[in-house]
């Protein structure tokens, strides 16, 4: 162990490595919470948000005369460096921790204080000059700093997810145009239904993604309500008059986000409803995305003994024993991400429900669950677009043959030959294995020209004008 410095807290004295910016509170958190092995530094948006909150608080305290020029400038500069990406490796406490986020808040306070001391020409640990609690945490509590920072971090992360979903929506929309007139059988309950086009199928996927983008955008708006200035339980104890409004103004300036102070800070300090709403919407996205991936795997199944309607891009060998096998690995990995997000939603729900009285002590696991879900979903969505959807091709003749041999085709003939005749036709096709088109022509139920017009993709899939009904 190299040189150390002595620091003191409520529990007593501890030697802290002299080459780190964190202090005794962070040291104890490292010892107490070896839970996931994932430090908060792996949530860069959270570190950035913490620094923004601390900078806004320092600016407010300076404006109200509680923080002198020198200390304010040092704290401001330290926060700006962290917001720009510096000292990320100093944010070391585990993402899951007891204490409602106190360890995360103190980790930030200590790193900012020690970097500010350096900027003042002082040594780390000279807290009599600039203290993590007395100055960096002035007019604050973990209970308003942490949820405010979490909300900002989730807003920033969701912006990236929404952009990725937009790219995936565009990928599906492009394929919908490409496959607009490619005829195929629609299916309900895994049975032949009626004809449609592959373009229509892919259009639904684009619309599903678009709808979920709208719902997620709506849910994230709830995160813009913050409780900075509430301090311990929302009564604003130890926050000076005017602090709440000024702090919010500075935070809006620093983040560029349209943040608003909650109407009732006591309610806002204990309420996790916004997190529950976002989590539920993420689950909705995951469920529908997983359903789409199920469809892609089914449509590409085979290639010889399955549906074989589409081809997914081959991205890697599929088996260590079966030569030539290629698996739908991209949809599979997206399925797995979706499963995890559904599980995260249960975690968020339980954590939100388990809060007591004026505070929810379980916000760290809420933060971790949402941040991890958003990040992984964003990566999965991008991978699905680039390494799968963009390269999908259609097996046109396979799908056309399925339509021509499916008894589902008789539904399109109902208006022309009647339900009873169509039913008999379907029974004979099933019994003999012959095609519906072949039987119609053999029985001379319709002229070949009219039948050809009825069976055009534009007609079968309702893409254009229908031929006149006799």
N, C-alpha and C positions, 0 to 999 in steps of 0.2 A: 504494500500500500504506500502511495506517495505522500506528499505533504498534505496536511489537513488543517482545517480551521474549526474552532470550537463554537458551536451554536447552542442556543437555549430555547426551550419551549415549555409548555405546561408540565410535561412529563419529566423534564430534566435536561441535562447537558448531553450533547453528542458530538463526536468528531465527524465532520463532513469533508469529503475529498475537496481539496482546495482548487482543483482544476474544473469544477462544475459550477454552473450558475444556480442550480437549485440548492435548497437548504434542508434544515432539520425536519420540517413538516413533510417534505417530499421523501426524505430518507425513511421516515417512519411508514409512509404509505407504501414505499417499495417493499418494506419488510412485511407489512400487514396484508397486502393484496396481491400475492403472486397467483393471480387467478387465470387470466387468459394468455399472458405473455405478450399481449398487444398493447403497446403504449399509446397514449393519446396523440403522440406525434404522427401516428399513422392515420389520423383524421385531420389532414391539413386545414380543412375549412374550419374545424373547431378551434385550432390554435390561432388561426387568423382572426376568428371572431372574438376570442378571448382578448387578444391584443387590441382589437378595435374597441371593445367595451372598456378596457382599462384606460385607453387613450381618451375616450370620450369622458370618462369619470374624472381623469386628471384635468382635462380642459375645463370641465364644469367647476371643479374645486378651485382651480386657479381663477376662473372668472368670478367666483363668489368670495374670493379672498382667503380661502382656506389653505392654499398651497402656494408657496413663494415661487418666484420666477425661475430660480436655478433648479429646484426639484422638479417643477413642472416641465421644464425644457428637457431634463434628463429622462424623465419617464416617457415623455412624448417621443423622444428620439429612439429610446429602446423599443417602444411599441411599434414604431414605424419600421424598424429593422425586422422585427418579428413578423409583422404583416407582409413584409417583402420576402420572407422565406428564411431569414437568419435564425439561428439557435433552435431549429426544430428538434434537434437531437436532445435538447435539454428538457423537453416535455415528456417525462419518462413514466409517470404513474399509469397504472393499469386502467384500461377503459371501464372495467367493472370494479367498483369500489364501494365500501360503506361510506356513510356520511353525506349523502345527498349531493355529492360533487365537491365537497370541501377540499379534498386532496387535489382535485384538478384546479380549483381556484387558487389554492396555496402554491401549487407548482408554478402557476402563472405569476403570482405575486412575487415569489422568490426569484424567478428568472429575470423578471422585469426589474426588480430592485437591484440585483447584483450587476446587471448590465448598466443600469442607470448610474450606479456607484462608479463603475469604470469610466463612464462618460464624464463624470464629475472629477476624475483624477484620483478616486479613492480605491481601496481594495474591496474585494468581495467580502461580505460579512460585516462590514462596518455599518451596522444597522442604526447606530446612534446618529448617523448622518442622514440616512434615508432607509426607512423601515418598510418591509413587505406589508405589514398590517396598518401601521400608522399613516403611511403615505400612499402606497400603491393601492391599498384596499380602502382608502378613506371614503366615507359616506356610502359604503357598500356592504353587502353580505353575500355569501355564497348563494343565498336563496333568491337573489335577484340577478346576480352576475351570471351564474351557471345556466339557468333556463334561457336567459336572453341570448347568451353566446350559442347555446344549442340551437335555438330557433334560427339565428342568423346562419349558422353552419348548414343547417338542413335546407334553408332556402337556396343557398349557393350550390349545394350538391344537387338539389332537384332541378335547378336550371340546366345542369349538364345532362341529367336524365331526360328532361323534356326535349332537349336538342337531339339526343340520340333517338328518342321515340319518333321525332319528326323525320329523321333520316330513314328509319325503318318504314314508316308510313309511306314515304316517297318511293322506297324500293318496291313495296307491294303495289302501289299505284302504277308504277312503270310496268310491272309484270301484268297488271290488269289490262292495260292498253295493249301490250304485246299479245296477250292471249284472248283478246276480245271476242273473236269468232271461232275459237277452238271448242268444238262441241264435245260434251261429255255427259255422263249420267249423274244426276244429283241423287243423293241417298239419304234416307231417313231410317233411323233404327238399324243401320247397317244393311238395309235392303234397298234394291233399286226403287227409285221414286220417279222423277220425271227429268227430261233433259234440261241442261243448262249449259253455260259456257265456262271454261276455265277462267276466263276474264272476270266473270261475275263472282266466282269463288274468291279470286284474289282481291276483288274490289271490297268484299266484305271484310277481309283482313285489314285492308288499309283503313276502312271506316272504323273498325273496332279499335285500332291503335289511335286514330284521331279522337274518338270519343273519350278514350282513357286519358289522353293528353289534356283534354278540356277538364275532366273531372279532377285530375291531379293538380292542375293549375288553380282550380277553385279551392281545393283543400289546403294548398300551401298559403293561400291568402290569409288563413287563420293564424299562421305563424308570425305574421307581421305585427301582431299585438304583443307588446313586451311589458315587463314589470320592473324595468330598471329604475331604481330609486325606492322600491318597496322596502328594501333592507330585509330584516329578519322574517317578518310574517305579513308584511304589507301595510304596516302602520306608519312607515317612513321614519321610524325611530333612528336618530343620529344622522339623518339626511337633512341638510339645511333647507330653509324655505326657498323655493324656486328651483331646487336641484332637479326634480323629476322632469320638468319640461325642458330645461336647458340640456340635461344629459341626453334626452331623446333627440333633440335638435343636432347635437354634436355627432351622435351615432348615425343619424340619417346622412349627415355630411360625409362622414368617413366611409360608410358602406355603400352609399348611393341607393339604399333601399327605402321604400316608403313605410318606415316603421311608425307605429303609433303606440302611445302609452295606454294601457288598459284603463277602463273607466273605474273599476274597483280593484285596487292593488291587493287587497286581502284575498279576494276571490281568485285573482290571476296567479297569486303565488302558490296556491294549493291545487289549482285546476290543471289537469293534463288532457283536457278534451281535444285540444288542437292536435296533440301527438296521436291520440287515438284515431282521429279523423284521417290524418295523413297515412297512418299505418293501414287502416282499412282500405284506403284508396290504392295504396301500393299492393295490397293483397288482391284487389280487383284487377289491377294491371297484370299481376303475376298469374292469376287464375286464367285470364283470357289469353295471355301470351302462351301459357302452357297448352291450352286447348288448340291454339293455332299450330304449335309445334307437334302436337299429337296428330293433327290433320296432315301436316307435311310428311311425317314419318309413314302414315298410313297410305297416302297418295303415292309415295315413292316406293312402297313395299314391293318386294320381289328380288330381283327384277323379273324373274321368269314365273314365280309362283305366287305373286302378289297382285296388287292393283296395277302397278307399273304405269301410272298415268303421267307422272312427272319424274324428272331426274334431278336429284340434288347434286351439287358439285362434289366430286370425290376429293376429300381433303387429306385422307390418310388411310393406310391399310387397316382392314377391319378385324383381322383375326390372326392369331399366332399359329393356327392349325389349318384353317380353311383357306387355301390359295384363292385369290381373286375376290374375296369377300370385302365389300365396302359398307360401312355402317353409317346411319344418319347421326353422326356424333355431335354436330352443331345443335340441332333441335334437342338432342338428349341432354346436352349440358345446360341449355336454357330451361328445360324441364326441371333439372335439379336445382337451379337457382330459384325457380318459382316455388319449389317445395320448401326451400329454406325461408323464403320471405313469408310464406303462409305460416310457418312456425314462428317467425319473428312477430307476426301479428298477435299470436296467442300470448307471447311474452309481454308485448307492449300492453295488451289488454289487462293481463294479470297485474302488471306493475302499476298501471294507472289506477286500477281498482283498489290496490293495497295501500294507498296513501291514507294517512290518518290526520285528521284535524287540519292544522294550518300549513302543512307541508307534505309533499310526497318525497320520501327518502329514496325512492327507487328510480329517479330520473337517469342515473348513469346507465342502467341497463336499457332504458327506453332510448337514450341517445345512441348507444352502441348498436342496438337492434335496427333502428331506423337508418343510421348512417351506413352501416354495413349493407343493409338491404338495398338502399339507393345506389351505392357504389357498385355493387355486384350486378344489379339489374341494368345499370347503365352500360357496363362492360358486356353483359350478355346480349343486350339489344343491339349494340354496335356489331358484335361478332355475328349475330344472326343475319343482319342486313348485308354485311360485307362478304362473309364467308359462306353464306347459304343462299339467301333470297335473290341476290343480284345475279347468281349463276344458275338459277333454276331453268330447265328446259322442259318442253312438253312433248310427250309421245302422242302426236296427233292421231295417227292411224289406230293405235291401241284404243284410244277413247272413242273414236268414231265407230269402230267395230263393236265395242261394248254397247253403244247406243242402238245400233242396228239389230243387235241380237237380244236386247233387253225387252222383256214384256212391258216394262214401264213406258215404252213407246206408244202403247195402245191408248194411254191417257190423252195424248195429243190428237188421236183419231176420233175420240168420243163425239165431238161436234159434227163429224162428217159421216160416221157410220152408225152412231148410236151406242148407248152403254151396253145393251144386251149383246149386240154383235161383237163389240170390242171385248166383252168378257169371254165369249166363246173363242175368240181369236187368241186371247191370252192363255186359255186352258190348252188349246191345241199346240201353241208354241212351247208351253212348258212340257207337255207330254211328248212331243216329237223332237224337241231340241232345234226346231227350225226357227228362222227369223220372222219377225212380225211383217217386215216389208215384203218378204218372199210370199207369205200367206196372203197378204192383201192383193198382191198382183195376181197370184194364182187364182183367187176367187173373183177377181175382177171387181173388187169392192170400190176401187177408185182408179181413175186413169193414171198412168205413170207420170204424166206431166203434173197433175194436181198433187199426187203423192210427193213428188220431188219438191214442189213448192212448200208443202206442209212441213217437210223434213229439213228445210233450210235452217241453219243455225239462227238466223235472224228471227225466224218464225217460232221455232221450238223454244228458244230462250227468251222470246218476247223482246228482241232487240230492235225490231222494226215493224212495218206494216204486215198484217196477216193476210193470207189469201181469203177471198170471200167464202163464207159458209153457204153451202147449197140449201 
